[in-house]
Amino acid sequence: MSKEVQMSIKMEPELRDQFMAVAADRHRPAAQIIRDLMRLYIANSETPNVLTAETIRKSRLGEDVFQASNPADLFKQLGI
């Protein structure tokens, strides 16, 4: 079992009040939400993250690679 430590965070009172209100509305402890956000931030900071690694893999295999003459052509091919 890991040892828990405490951490202090400085923030504007209005931000804290809004956050605590949302946490209460969701019936979730504020500390758990902060831990979840920290885990998400760490996961999204991996180099490369999962999405980037998959995109690199596909491009090396020639999958999902688009050739376009200009941005408008690329957007049309992508359907956006």
VEXDREN-2710 file (C-alpha; in Angstrom, 1 decimal):
% VEXDREN-2710
k/r/px/py/pz
1/MET/0.0/0.0/0.0
2/SER/1.4/3.4/-1.0
3/LYS/1.8/6.2/1.5
4/GLU/-0.4/9.2/0.9
5/VAL/1.0/12.8/1.2
6/GLN/-0.7/16.1/1.4
7/MET/-0.3/18.9/-1.1
8/SER/-1.3/22.6/-1.0
9/ILE/-2.5/24.4/-4.1
10/LYS/-2.9/28.2/-4.3
11/MET/-5.9/29.4/-6.3
12/GLU/-8.4/32.1/-6.5
13/PRO/-11.2/31.8/-4.0
14/GLU/-13.8/31.9/-6.7
15/LEU/-12.2/29.0/-8.6
16/ARG/-12.1/27.0/-5.4
17/ASP/-15.8/27.7/-4.6
18/GLN/-16.9/26.8/-8.2
19/PHE/-14.9/23.6/-8.1
20/MET/-16.2/22.5/-4.7
21/ALA/-19.8/23.3/-5.8
22/VAL/-19.4/21.1/-8.9
23/ALA/-17.8/18.3/-6.9
24/ALA/-20.7/18.4/-4.4
25/ASP/-23.2/18.4/-7.2
26/ARG/-21.5/15.2/-8.6
27/HIS/-21.3/13.7/-5.1
28/ARG/-17.6/13.1/-5.5
29/PRO/-14.8/14.1/-3.1
30/ALA/-12.8/17.0/-4.4
31/ALA/-9.5/15.2/-3.7
32/GLN/-10.5/12.2/-5.8
33/ILE/-11.3/14.6/-8.7
34/ILE/-7.9/16.2/-8.4
35/ARG/-6.2/12.8/-8.3
36/ASP/-8.1/11.8/-11.5
37/LEU/-7.1/15.0/-13.2
38/MET/-3.5/14.5/-12.3
39/ARG/-3.5/10.9/-13.7
40/LEU/-5.2/12.2/-16.9
41/TYR/-2.6/15.0/-17.2
42/ILE/0.2/12.5/-16.8
43/ALA/-1.3/10.0/-19.3
44/ASN/-1.7/12.8/-21.8
45/SER/1.9/14.0/-21.3
46/GLU/3.5/10.7/-22.3
47/THR/5.9/11.0/-25.2
48/PRO/4.5/10.0/-27.5
49/ASN/1.0/9.6/-26.2
50/VAL/-1.0/6.6/-27.4
51/LEU/-2.7/8.5/-30.2
52/THR/0.5/9.9/-31.5
53/ALA/2.2/6.5/-31.4
54/GLU/-0.6/4.9/-33.3
55/THR/-0.6/7.7/-35.9
56/ILE/3.2/7.3/-36.4
57/ARG/2.7/3.5/-36.7
58/LYS/0.0/3.9/-39.3
59/SER/1.9/6.5/-41.3
60/ARG/5.0/4.2/-41.5
61/LEU/2.7/1.5/-42.9
62/GLY/1.2/3.9/-45.4
63/GLU/-2.2/3.8/-43.7
64/ASP/-4.4/6.8/-43.3
65/VAL/-2.0/8.9/-45.4
66/PHE/-3.5/11.6/-47.6
67/GLN/-2.0/13.4/-50.6
68/ALA/-3.5/16.8/-51.1
69/SER/-2.7/19.7/-53.4
70/ASN/-3.8/22.3/-50.9
71/PRO/-5.6/22.6/-47.5
72/ALA/-9.0/22.7/-49.1
73/ASP/-8.4/19.4/-50.9
74/LEU/-7.1/17.8/-47.7
75/PHE/-10.2/19.0/-45.8
76/LYS/-12.4/17.6/-48.5
77/GLN/-10.7/14.2/-48.4
78/LEU/-11.0/14.2/-44.6
79/GLY/-14.7/15.2/-44.7
80/ILE/-14.2/18.3/-42.7
END
